[in-house]
């Protein structure tokens, strides 16, 4: 599929080659994976929400997975690399409202647009496995899984506070509440808060495993695991009861039971039952509880609270302490009640200071602590570390750890583990989502829809002020599946996270009609080997997917698969050229479509992958884009020039030609080894830099001598293969230009090991070239004629070898019988090495000379001067004496 001669003269035309090769891949069906594949490499990007347009974040995400999938495929792996659409959700409903259409038509048009854009980028997906969460064939299984969870006792109905618009008569998502005045996005009416029953999944039943299993996710970034740990919020502590006369005993949970003697007040969350009971008798408390209920979380003030007039009895001291209602105590954290120790807790201290509550120290630092007990002023700030007890009666002198254990028994407490994690509320009062498959019957209550009646499909969209499903009268009214009486459907839809919590399993068998996925195949193909997506999904999506996977294993839909994603990469953000996040409001966004139109998909892919490691953010650069495009054109042109005979070649040649060819061959082999390792480790930018260096070397090789055709073509083919995962269209064009059979996408990845000592050789050559540059610049040599390099004497290498392993360098060197004959010279050099504190590894003198001989042509080419490499014994004494291992002496003559 090579281009015509006039086209070749001006380089490739991306508008011609990219669609041509995409068609060739489609015809060859290279990205389809058969159902009988055994444990393929599963490479997956988080599927996109169907907004209709790809942005640069999408392009980066999908380029990463496509490059890795292509890399694995060329290495002989069967690869599962699917794509689908996270296509339910509020944005589509809002868009339909604004455009006077319906969410389904809007969403399907977005999918068509995005599929076309992904195809134009050359992404190699198995499109036969495409899924869309808004498809009834997909969300049927959301409903089926909901009912399985229900059978397992993992579905509950609980009350929850929701945003309510009295004008639209509907519940609003947080995103639909606008501005500081909290107005409805649609009608600008101030919202209210209502308590309404909602459906919840009991994720808390899995809190312990979700927490502990994070330690085993070694292929996940540490920051993501830490974010999940913090979200789950496991705390080991104890519960004890405080009596509030007239209201009974109130349980508290604490991780610092050692501080109980320092409790100077008791605090209840506004939503605690006892707080509600007190409010019925105390107007001031009632007013505060009502105010706190209406406040947003970001409005909470640690010092906000009200004294109830009641007192709690401290079980440790028997003393009465005042009871407050305070909004820094949360109803759904712990028990919604706590004893407060302002001397040893920052929030308690701030509250106590504001309300003039006594502060009593009961823990001070241990003798070996970094802080002197006399330096602590608990009236100014809380001391929150463990220590030893004081002012705690007979328990003074116990360590905090000893006291915590002892006090559980002393005060009738019990050891307990608490989690911040709360059950997952999945009810959404909006249209564009999976209908919850329940029917409400006056006699039978909530009844699941029979499996044979699934899916419960969405009715036609109705523009209404309230919940569209509630307004769909014909759809809503049904017979009870159990008793046949008149009943109504549940009109809530599911959280969109339901669809994304198991979609990676549906890819395994997307057309399966009698189950959500093929359990045997999923158990063989899972977990996902490499998952890539944004850090914004580090908690909720990943946590829910982990929860679903564990439940599915427990109900025998999976066989021993407890975690969905073995390795996780969170790609960094693409910033505008101004260094800020790309956004329409800043006017710094870059359209992927514009880049594709102007430069081609391969240029966009190459620039994105060269700019930074996947997890790092980087700023878009027009100069970088042009550099990527120029590089691809230059490589293509070099291949065309070789194929058309414009590169002078000759078999055999002089000894110098052979030495240069050997150098190039070693660099090709080393590039394969290093680039392969970088691809494996997801350091694509390092791999691509190695390819650039190889291509630059081939150009210099071509310019400096008659090239060995086998070596030169091997370099071109190798560079093309190593570049193929990132720039596949240009890669195919070059592959075809060079006369290779078949498609590059199906070619075998090159295999090589880094030549022995090559890293040391590269360091030697680069250091030497840099030293030559420095001398020429410092001395002001305008036209160097000859450069002489002298390798260090063998005895200096031996001194360096001894020094590298010696604790006392000079004695070790002078005790060496072979080195003693060099007397003061060896001693002086040993002292110099000892002063450096670190001695690097170097090549032997013979290998150093051989490496410099092979690379002499590079120095000659760069400085347009003859280069001579001498062993120490062949060099003038005054030159040889300046040489060191790894740093040859240099003489430059004009």
DAJO-V449535 format. One record per residue. N is the residue number from 0. SS is DSSP state (@ for helix, = for strand, . for the rest). D_CENTER is the distance of its C-alpha to the mean C-alpha in Angstrom with 2 decimals. Layout:
N:SS:D_CENTER
N:SS:D_CENTER
This chain:
0:.:38.59
1:.:39.38
2:.:40.38
3:.:43.99
4:@:45.57
5:@:45.54
6:@:41.86
7:@:41.24
8:@:43.12
9:.:40.70
10:.:37.48
11:.:35.49
12:.:35.25
13:@:31.77
14:@:33.41
15:@:35.41
16:@:33.31
17:@:30.01
18:@:31.60
19:@:33.95
20:@:31.36
21:@:29.30
22:@:32.60
23:@:33.23
24:@:29.95
25:@:30.75
26:@:34.30
27:@:33.25
28:.:30.69
29:.:28.42
30:.:25.20
31:.:26.80
32:.:26.24
33:.:29.26
34:.:29.26
35:.:30.85
36:.:28.04
37:.:27.41
38:.:23.88
39:.:22.31
40:=:18.99
41:=:16.82
42:=:14.20
43:=:12.63
44:=:10.82
45:.:10.71
46:.:14.30
47:=:15.49
48:=:17.82
49:.:21.18
50:.:21.95
51:.:24.01
52:.:22.48
53:.:19.48
54:.:18.04
55:@:16.38
56:@:12.86
57:@:13.86
58:@:15.47
59:@:12.62
60:@:10.30
61:@:13.38
62:@:14.68
63:@:11.86
64:@:12.55
65:@:16.22
66:@:16.62
67:@:15.28
68:@:17.42
69:@:20.37
70:@:20.04
71:@:20.17
72:@:23.01
73:@:25.01
74:.:24.70
75:.:26.58
76:.:23.96
77:.:24.40
78:=:21.17
79:=:20.14
80:.:18.20
81:.:19.04
82:.:18.58
83:=:19.64
84:=:19.84
85:=:18.80
86:.:22.27
87:.:23.65
88:.:23.44
89:@:25.25
90:@:24.56
91:@:26.54
92:@:29.30
93:@:29.52
94:@:29.61
95:@:32.37
96:@:34.26
97:@:34.20
98:@:35.29
99:.:37.81
100:.:36.27
101:.:34.52
102:@:30.81
103:@:31.20
104:@:32.78
105:@:30.36
106:@:27.32
107:@:28.90
108:@:29.74
109:@:26.16
110:@:25.04
111:@:27.77
112:@:26.76
113:@:23.06
114:@:24.02
115:@:26.38
116:@:23.88
117:@:21.41
118:@:24.47
119:@:25.56
120:.:22.33
121:.:23.33
122:.:20.39
123:.:21.72
124:.:21.30
125:.:23.67
126:@:24.98
127:@:27.34
128:@:24.51
129:.:23.56
130:=:23.30
131:=:23.54
132:.:23.25
133:.:26.37
134:.:28.48
135:@:31.01
136:@:30.56
137:@:26.97
138:@:27.46
139:@:30.52
140:@:28.23
141:@:26.37
142:@:29.91
143:@:30.84
144:@:27.90
145:@:28.78
146:@:32.27
147:@:31.17
148:@:29.24
149:@:32.46
150:@:34.58
151:.:32.51
152:.:33.06
153:.:29.46
154:=:30.51
155:=:32.36
156:=:34.01
157:=:33.66
158:=:34.51
159:=:31.99
160:=:32.50
161:=:31.73
162:=:32.35
163:=:35.64
164:=:37.38
165:.:41.13
166:.:42.02
167:.:39.63
168:.:40.07
169:=:36.48
170:=:33.40
171:=:30.81
172:.:27.05
173:@:25.84
174:@:24.87
175:@:28.54
176:=:29.92
177:=:30.46
178:.:31.49
179:.:32.76
180:.:35.66
181:.:33.42
182:=:35.08
183:=:34.59
184:.:32.80
185:.:35.54
186:.:38.77
187:.:38.12
188:.:39.58
189:=:38.49
190:.:36.44
191:=:37.50
192:=:35.85
193:=:36.95
194:=:36.54
195:=:35.96
196:=:35.36
197:=:31.99
198:=:30.46
199:=:27.95
200:=:26.07
201:.:26.57
202:@:23.07
203:@:24.64
204:@:26.52
205:@:23.35
206:@:22.18
207:@:23.27
208:@:21.63
209:@:18.31
210:@:18.50
211:@:19.99
212:@:17.94
213:@:14.77
214:@:16.59
215:@:16.63
216:.:12.95
217:.:13.04
218:=:10.48
219:.:7.67
220:.:6.53
221:@:9.68
222:@:8.85
223:@:7.25
224:@:10.36
225:@:12.48
226:@:11.71
227:@:12.79
228:@:15.69
229:@:16.81
230:@:16.75
231:@:18.74
232:.:20.81
233:.:22.96
234:=:26.14
235:=:29.08
236:=:32.33
237:=:35.65
238:=:37.51
239:=:41.03
240:=:43.39
241:=:45.07
242:=:48.17
243:=:48.80
244:.:52.50
245:.:53.13
246:.:49.58
247:=:49.19
248:=:46.53
249:=:42.97
250:=:40.21
251:=:37.60
252:=:34.53
253:=:33.86
254:.:32.00
255:.:34.79
256:@:38.00
257:@:39.51
258:@:39.99
259:@:42.05
260:@:45.27
261:@:43.73
262:.:43.11
263:.:45.04
264:=:43.91
265:=:42.29
266:=:39.76
267:=:38.99
268:.:36.31
269:.:37.98
270:.:37.12
271:.:38.55
272:@:41.63
273:@:43.87
274:@:42.85
275:@:43.68
276:@:46.97
277:@:47.90
278:@:47.12
279:.:49.79
280:.:52.35
281:.:51.04
282:@:50.70
283:@:48.78
284:@:46.15
285:@:46.12
286:@:45.56
287:@:42.67
288:@:41.02
289:@:41.35
290:@:39.92
291:@:36.90
292:@:36.22
293:@:36.19
294:.:33.92
295:.:30.23
296:@:27.85
297:@:27.49
298:@:31.28
299:.:31.62
300:.:33.56
301:.:33.69
302:.:37.43
303:.:38.22
304:=:40.47
305:=:44.03
306:=:46.55
307:=:47.78
308:=:51.13
309:=:50.27
310:=:49.80
311:=:47.95
312:=:49.46
313:.:47.47
314:.:48.07
315:.:48.02
316:.:50.62
317:.:52.35
318:.:52.09
319:=:51.31
320:=:48.31
321:=:47.73
322:=:45.36
323:=:43.13
324:=:40.92
325:=:37.83
326:.:34.79
327:.:32.46
328:.:33.08
329:.:30.96
330:.:32.59
331:.:29.65
332:.:28.64
333:.:30.86
334:.:34.29
335:.:34.45
336:=:37.00
337:=:37.10
338:=:39.65
339:=:38.97
340:.:39.43
341:.:39.26
342:.:40.02
343:.:36.81
344:.:34.22
345:@:33.09
346:@:33.15
347:@:36.43
348:@:37.85
349:@:37.08
350:@:38.60
351:@:41.60
352:@:42.31
353:@:42.32
354:@:44.63
355:.:46.85
356:.:46.08
357:.:47.12
358:.:44.62
359:.:45.55
360:.:43.99
361:.:43.81
362:=:41.40
363:=:41.89
364:.:40.24
365:.:41.34
366:.:43.64
367:.:40.96
368:.:38.48
369:.:37.54
370:.:39.26
371:.:42.98
372:@:43.93
373:@:46.38
374:@:43.64
375:.:42.13
376:.:43.38
377:.:41.96
378:.:43.72
379:.:41.47
380:.:38.12
381:.:36.92
382:.:36.62
383:.:33.59
384:.:33.52
385:.:35.21
386:.:38.72
387:=:42.22
388:=:44.07
389:.:46.84
390:.:48.90
391:.:48.08
392:@:51.57
393:@:52.19
394:@:48.53
395:.:48.51
396:.:47.19
397:.:44.74
398:=:41.21
399:@:38.56
400:@:37.27
401:@:40.87
402:@:41.62
403:@:38.68
404:@:39.87
405:@:43.53
406:@:43.20
407:@:41.70
408:@:45.08
409:@:47.20
410:.:46.07
411:.:45.68
412:.:41.91
413:=:39.45
414:=:36.22
415:=:33.32
416:=:29.56
417:=:28.02
418:.:24.62
419:.:23.33
420:.:21.79
421:.:24.11
422:.:24.95
423:=:23.16
424:=:25.46
425:.:25.20
426:=:28.33
427:=:28.20
428:.:31.49
429:.:30.83
430:.:31.71
431:.:28.78
432:.:27.21
433:.:28.20
434:=:31.63
435:.:31.79
436:.:34.39
437:=:36.84
438:=:40.42
439:=:42.28
440:=:45.84
441:.:48.36
442:.:49.65
443:.:46.68
444:=:43.87
445:=:40.39
446:=:40.77
447:=:38.05
448:.:38.73
449:.:40.09
450:@:37.77
451:@:40.19
452:@:39.87
453:.:36.12
454:.:34.49
455:.:35.68
456:.:35.14
457:.:34.78
458:.:38.10
459:.:38.75
460:.:37.05
461:.:39.52
462:.:39.25
463:.:40.20
464:.:39.90
465:.:38.68
466:.:36.44
467:@:37.17
468:@:37.20
469:@:39.71
470:@:41.85
471:.:41.84
472:@:45.08
473:@:45.81
474:@:42.35
475:@:42.26
476:=:45.63
477:=:45.84
478:=:47.75
479:.:46.50
480:.:45.34
481:.:47.21
482:.:50.48
483:.:50.77
484:.:51.39
485:=:50.08
486:=:46.45
487:=:43.52
488:=:39.99
489:.:37.04
490:.:36.03
491:.:32.52
492:=:29.58
493:=:26.32
494:.:23.05
495:.:20.94
496:@:18.19
497:@:20.80
498:@:20.53
499:@:16.75
500:.:17.04
501:.:18.78
502:@:18.68
503:@:17.09
504:@:20.39
505:@:22.62
506:@:21.56
507:@:23.33
508:@:26.64
509:.:26.45
510:.:30.23
511:.:31.14
512:.:33.70
513:.:34.49
514:.:31.12
515:.:27.55
516:.:26.60
517:.:28.39
518:@:27.83
519:@:29.04
520:@:26.95
521:@:23.78
522:@:24.47
523:@:24.93
524:@:21.94
525:.:19.33
526:.:16.79
527:=:14.35
528:.:13.95
529:=:10.78
530:=:8.48
531:=:6.43
532:=:5.96
533:.:5.92
534:@:5.25
535:@:8.88
536:@:8.66
537:.:7.23
538:.:10.95
539:@:13.41
540:@:12.35
541:@:10.67
542:@:13.67
543:@:16.15
544:@:15.08
545:@:15.50
546:@:18.78
547:@:20.08
548:@:19.53
549:@:21.51
550:@:24.22
551:@:24.59
552:@:25.15
553:@:27.64
554:.:29.59
555:.:29.82
556:.:27.86
557:.:25.62
558:.:26.97
559:.:25.11
560:.:21.56
561:.:20.01
562:.:16.25
563:.:14.78
564:=:11.73
565:.:12.45
566:=:9.48
567:=:5.83
568:=:3.67
569:=:1.67
570:.:5.40
571:.:7.75
572:.:10.77
573:=:14.01
574:=:16.83
575:.:20.50
576:.:22.97
577:.:23.91
578:.:20.57
579:.:19.93
580:=:17.53
581:.:19.12
582:.:21.33
583:.:24.75
584:.:26.25
585:.:25.63
586:.:26.84
587:.:24.25
588:.:22.50
589:.:22.83
590:.:23.62
591:@:22.13
592:@:25.48
593:@:27.42
594:@:25.62
595:@:26.18
596:@:29.78
597:@:30.52
598:@:28.74
599:.:27.35
600:@:24.06
601:@:23.90
602:@:24.23
603:@:21.35
604:@:19.14
605:@:20.43
606:@:20.08
607:@:16.44
608:@:15.62
609:@:18.07
610:@:17.05
611:.:14.12
612:.:11.51
613:.:8.57
614:.:6.30
615:.:9.63
616:.:11.52
617:=:14.96
618:=:18.19
619:.:19.87
620:.:23.05
621:@:26.09
622:@:27.36
623:@:24.26
624:@:24.64
625:@:28.30
626:@:27.67
627:@:25.47
628:@:28.22
629:@:30.95
630:@:29.38
631:@:29.25
632:@:32.81
633:@:34.03
634:@:32.75
635:@:34.32
636:@:37.53
637:@:37.72
638:@:37.51
639:@:40.18
640:@:42.40
641:@:42.22
642:@:43.00
643:.:45.91
644:.:47.45
645:.:46.74
646:.:45.21
647:.:48.16
648:=:47.88
649:.:50.25
650:.:50.33
651:.:51.42
652:.:52.24
653:.:53.14
654:@:51.86
655:@:49.81
656:@:48.30
657:@:47.48
658:@:45.85
659:@:43.64
660:@:42.72
661:@:41.87
662:@:39.61
663:@:37.79
664:@:37.55
665:@:36.00
666:@:33.42
667:@:32.57
668:@:32.12
669:@:30.03
670:@:27.78
671:@:27.18
672:@:26.28
673:@:23.95
674:@:22.19
675:@:21.77
676:@:20.20
677:@:17.77
678:@:16.81
679:@:16.38
680:.:14.05
681:.:11.92
682:.:13.86
683:@:15.33
684:@:16.82
685:@:18.81
686:@:20.02
687:@:21.19
688:@:22.91
689:@:24.76
690:@:25.90
691:@:27.13
692:@:29.06
693:@:30.59
694:@:31.76
695:@:33.19
696:@:34.99
697:@:36.47
698:@:37.80
699:@:39.42
700:@:40.79
701:@:42.34
702:@:43.89
703:@:45.37
704:.:47.17
705:.:48.16
706:=:45.14
707:.:45.14
708:@:44.22
709:@:42.49
710:@:40.27
711:@:39.52
712:@:38.72
713:@:36.53
714:@:34.58
715:@:34.27
716:@:33.25
717:@:30.71
718:@:29.12
719:@:29.09
720:@:27.45
721:@:24.74
722:@:24.10
723:@:24.36
724:.:20.73
725:.:19.93
726:.:23.41
727:@:24.91
728:@:27.81
729:@:29.27
730:@:28.70
731:@:30.81
732:@:33.42
733:@:33.85
734:@:33.88
735:@:36.64
736:@:38.43
737:.:38.72
738:.:40.48
739:.:38.01
740:.:38.38
741:.:35.84
742:.:32.42
743:@:30.01
744:@:27.15
745:@:29.18
746:.:30.28
747:.:29.65
748:.:27.10
749:.:29.10
750:.:29.28
751:.:30.43
752:.:30.31
753:.:30.39
754:.:34.15
755:.:35.36
756:.:35.30
757:@:33.56
758:@:31.10
759:@:34.17
760:@:35.99
761:@:33.36
762:@:33.33
763:@:37.15
764:@:37.46
765:@:35.01
766:@:36.62
767:@:40.04
768:@:39.35
769:@:38.01
770:@:41.13
771:@:43.39
772:@:41.81
773:@:42.30
774:@:45.95
775:@:46.77
776:@:45.31
777:@:46.86
778:@:50.27
779:.:50.29
780:.:51.12
781:.:51.30
782:.:52.32
783:.:51.56
784:.:53.81
785:=:52.95
786:=:50.22
787:=:51.09
788:=:48.53
789:=:49.87
790:.:47.97
791:.:48.48
792:.:51.18
793:@:50.47
794:@:51.50
795:@:48.82
796:@:46.18
797:@:47.82
798:@:47.77
799:@:44.05
800:@:43.48
801:@:45.53
802:@:43.91
803:@:40.37
804:@:41.18
805:.:43.77
806:.:43.53
807:.:46.75
808:@:46.69
809:@:50.23
810:@:52.14
811:@:50.08
812:@:50.87
813:@:54.54
814:.:55.04
815:.:54.03
816:@:57.36
817:@:56.23
818:@:54.94
819:@:57.95
820:.:60.03
821:.:57.85
822:@:58.92
823:@:57.90
824:@:55.66
825:@:53.45
826:@:53.62
827:@:52.73
828:@:49.75
829:@:48.64
830:@:48.89
831:@:46.82
832:@:44.02
833:@:44.25
834:@:43.85
835:@:40.55
836:.:39.08
837:.:36.97
838:.:38.25
839:.:35.95
840:.:36.57
841:.:38.71
842:.:40.33
843:.:43.96
844:@:46.56
845:@:47.32
846:@:43.71
847:@:43.07
848:@:46.11
849:@:45.12
850:@:41.61
851:@:43.18
852:@:45.77
853:@:43.17
854:@:41.34
855:@:44.51
856:@:44.38
857:@:41.14
858:@:42.92
859:@:46.02
860:@:44.10
861:@:42.32
862:@:45.50
863:.:48.20
864:.:50.06
865:=:51.41
866:=:49.52
867:=:51.23
868:=:49.59
869:=:51.99
870:.:52.03
871:@:53.12
872:@:56.59
873:@:57.09
874:.:56.02
875:.:58.29
876:@:58.23
877:@:57.20
878:@:54.12
879:@:53.21
880:.:53.45
881:.:50.51
882:.:48.13
883:=:45.49
884:.:43.28
885:.:40.40
886:=:42.14
887:.:45.23
888:=:48.03
889:=:48.37
890:=:51.55
891:=:51.59
892:=:54.88
893:.:55.64
